[in-house]
Amino acid sequence: MLTYYRSVGGRLTTIDSYTDGCWINATDPTIEELARISRETGLDIDVLSYPLDPDERSRFEREDGELLIIMQTSYRLPEDSDIPYDTVPLGILHTDHCLVTICAIENPLIRDVVSGFVRRISTAKKNRLTLQLFLRNAQRFLIDIRQINRDVEQIEDRLENSTRNEELLDLLNFEKSMVYFITGLKANEAMMERAKRDRIFQTYEDDADLLDDVLIENLQAIEMATITSNILGSMMGAFGSVISNNVNQVMKTLTVVSAIFLPLTFMAGIWGMNFEYMPELNKPWGYGAALSSMLVVALGMFWLFRRQGWW
């Protein structure tokens, strides 16, 4: 799907077709849509297809006045997926007259920018818009990491009394997501550090300052992701022991109950034998005496287990 944007007074407006100074956003584009972008911008179709490769690394290339930037962005997967979060490449391409973004999914980063979470946008200022995308991308990682921490807290509440592995598997999936986050953030950092060394965004002083802000925000995201990953690893070990202990407590309770009922079952079996001279067999109070004896035995064993600290 292709969408064309142009800024008016610092706000984005949707336009019907290409004009100089616009921003073209392509979401999971078809071959025909890539060909249309190629005709309108002069970009090669092969270059336009690079960001659609899910294994594409973060990098940038400059050639003949054109700039290709690929960075990793975070997004939440559907609930039936193996892991809750993953990263996906987003391509940013500069030409002499416009900016193009390409992604294989409906990227939350682009959705945030279009929804107005980024202020004072100018589609004609390609470097500034690119840096704003960088900054919002680091912020999106932080937002997703905070959401992961909230989800982990809910899992932690369930784990305290859990005897199943479901919660541990959820923690494992979150830890996998954090590995992808850390890998993507570090790749973005390396790409932006190289861009800073090559002075790609040094045309204006404000752009250079904004790049420094982006690097700081990205470093904060890396540190937060690393801390969360370490916490998840520690929690998995600790709560593995908690689940094992909960299972032991359940088995302990079942064992005590079985031990209490074992002599009662024995006594009921004795009195249930069909012998003519069974004690108290023909007495009117015999049934009550048998039940009373069983109750005394049960209470005695319960008291013994409590005194020994076994239950």
N, C-alpha and C positions, 0 to 999 in steps of 0.2 A: 504494500500500500504506500502510495506517495502522498505527501502533504507538503504544501508550499507555505512558508511563513515570511512575513515582512514586518519589521518593527515600525510602529507609529507612536511617537511620544514615549518611548521606553517600554511599550507594550507590544506583544506579538498579535498580529492579525493574520488570519488565513486568507490566502489568495488562490485564484483558480489555476494559474499557470506560472511558468518561469518568467522572472524579470531580473535584471541586474541588481545585485545587492540583496537577494533573497536568501532564505535558508530552506534547503530541500531535505526533508526527513523521509527516509525509506525504511519501512518496517516489513521484514520478511519479503523483500521484493521478488517479483518474478523476472524471468529473462527479458520479457518485453518491457518491464518497468526499468530494469537496468539499462536496456538499450535506449530508452527514452532519456534517462539521465545522461547517458553518454552523448547523445545528440545535442542536448541542451547545454552541457558544460564542457564537452570536449575530453572528458575523462575516459580512459580506457576501461572496457568492461571487465577485464581481468583484475585491474586495480580496484574497481568497485566491488568485486566479489570477495576480496580478501577478508573483510570483516565478517563475512557469513560463515567462515570456517570456525567451528566451536573451539578448535585447538590453537587458534592464532594467538601469538604472544603479543605483549604490549611493546610497541615500537613506533618509530616515525621514519618517514622517508621523504626526501625532497628531490624533485626532478623537473626541470623545465618550468620553474615557477609554480609548480603544484606541490602541495604538501599532503601527505597521508599520515594520519595519527591513528593508532589503534590502542585502546586502553580497556582494561577489564572493569566491568561493572557488576554490581550485585543485583540479584533478583530472587524473589520467593517462588519456589516451585509449587505445583498443585499438591494438595494434601495426600494424594495417593502415590506420590513419588517416594523414592528410596531415601532421599535426604531433603531437609526442609529448604535449604538455600544453596545457591550455586553462583558462579560467575559466568558472564557471557561477554564476548568482545563487542565493543562499539567502535565503529570507524568514523573518523572526522576527516573530511577532505576539503582542502582549500583550493580554489581556482582564483583567477584574477577577478572574477565578477560575482562569486557566490560561495556559500559554504554548504557542504553536503554531509549528513550523518546517515549511517547505515547500520542496522542491527537485525539479527535473525528473529528477534522477538519484540513485543511491545515493551520497550525498555522503561522501567520506572524513572530513570534519570531524565529521559526526554519528557515523560509525562509531568514530572515536577516542574521542569522549565516552562513547558507550555501552560501549565496551570497557574503560573505566576509566582512560584516560590523563589524565583531569581528576578531581582529588580534591575531596572535600567538596562534593558537588553537592546542592543543595536545589531541587527543582522548584517549591516554594512561593515561593522568592525569585527572582522573574522577572528583576529587574535584575541580580542577581549571576550567574545562569545565563547571561544574555545576554552579560555582560562576559567570562565564562569561555569562551563560544563565540568572542567576538572574539579573545581571547588565543590560543586554540588554533588559530584560523584563521591568524593571523600566523605561528605556529610551523609550521603545515602548509606555508605558502609557503616558509619557510626549509628545511624537510625536502626539498621537491621541488626547490628550487634546488640544494641540495647533491647530490641525486641527478643532476641535470642536469650538474653539474660532473664527477661521476664518469663519466657516460656520455661526456662530451666528452673526457675523458682517454683513454678507450679508443679513440675515433675518432682522436685525435691520434696514438696509437701506430700505427694502420693507415695514417694519412696519410703517414708518413715514407717509405714505399716504394710509395705508391699512384700509379697512372697513370690512374685513373678519376675521374669526377665524383661517384660515389655518396657518398663521405664528405663532400664539400663540400655536397651537397644535405642530408645529415643535419645538418650545422652550420647551414645556412640554416633548417631546420625548427625547430631548437632556438632560434635567434635569434627566429623568429616567436613561439614560446611565451614567450620572455622579454619581448617587447613586450606581449603580453596580460597577463603577470604585472605588469609595471610599471604598465600602465594600470589594472588592477584594484586594485592596492595603493594607488595615488594616489587613486583614487575612494573607497576605504575610508577613507583618511586624512582626506579632506575631509568625509566623512559623520561620522566620529567627532569631528573638531574642532568641527563644528557642534553635535553632541550635547553636547560639553563646554561650549560657550558657552551653550547653552540649558538647561544644568544638568539634563539628563534623568536622569542617574545620580548625582545629588548628595544623595540622601536620606540615605545613610550615608557616613561618612568612609572606611570601607574600600572602598566602591564607587568613590569618587572616586580613591583611590590606585590601585585596580586599573585604572581607565580610563587613568591616566597610564602604567602599565606596558604597557598594550595599545598606546598611541601610540608608546612607545619601541620595542617589539618590531616594530610595523608599519614604523616608520622604518628599523630595521635591515634588515628584509626588502626595503624599497625600495632601500636602498644596495647590498645584496648583489646584487639583481636587476640594478641598473644596472651594477655592476662586471662581472657575468657577461655582460651584453649587450655591453658594450664589448670585453671579451676575445674574445667570439665574432666580433664584427665584424673585429677585428684578425687573428684566426686565419684567417678566410676569405680575407683578402687575402694573408697570408703563405703559407698552404698552397696557394693558387692558384698562386703562383710555384713552390712546391716540386713540385707535380704537373707543371707545365710543364717544370721542370728534369729531373724523372724521365723524362718523355717524350723530352726532348732526349738524355738519356743512353742511352735504349734505341735511339733513331734513330742516335746516334753509333756504338754498338756494331754495329748492323746494317750501317751504312755501311762500317765498318772491315772487318768480315767479308766483305762483298761485294767490297771493294777487294782483299783478300788472295786471294779465290777467282777474281777476274777473270783474272789472268794464268795461273792454273792451268787454268782452263777453256779459255783460248786455246791453251796448250801441248797439252792433251789433244785439242783439235780438230785441231791441226796433225798430231800423230802418229796421229790416227784417220783421216786421209785415205787412201784406197785407191789409193796410187801405188806402182808397182813399185820405184822407186829411192829410196824414203823412207829417210833415214839411220837406221842401226842396225836396219833392218826385219828382216833375216835373221840378226842376231847373237843368240846365246843370252842374252847379258846386256843386250840392248836394252831389254827391259821394265823391268828394275831400274834401268837408267840413266835412263830417262824419269821413273820415279817419284822417283828421287833428285834429279833436276834440279828437279822440281816442289816437293819438300820444301825444297830449298835456297832457292828463290825465296820460298816461303811464310814461312820463318824470317827471311829477309832483310827482307821487308816488315814482318813483325811487329816486328822489332828497330827498324826505321826509325820505325814509328808510336809505339813506346814512347819512343824517344829524343826525338822531337818533342813528346811529351806529348799526342798525339792520342787515346791509348787507355790 
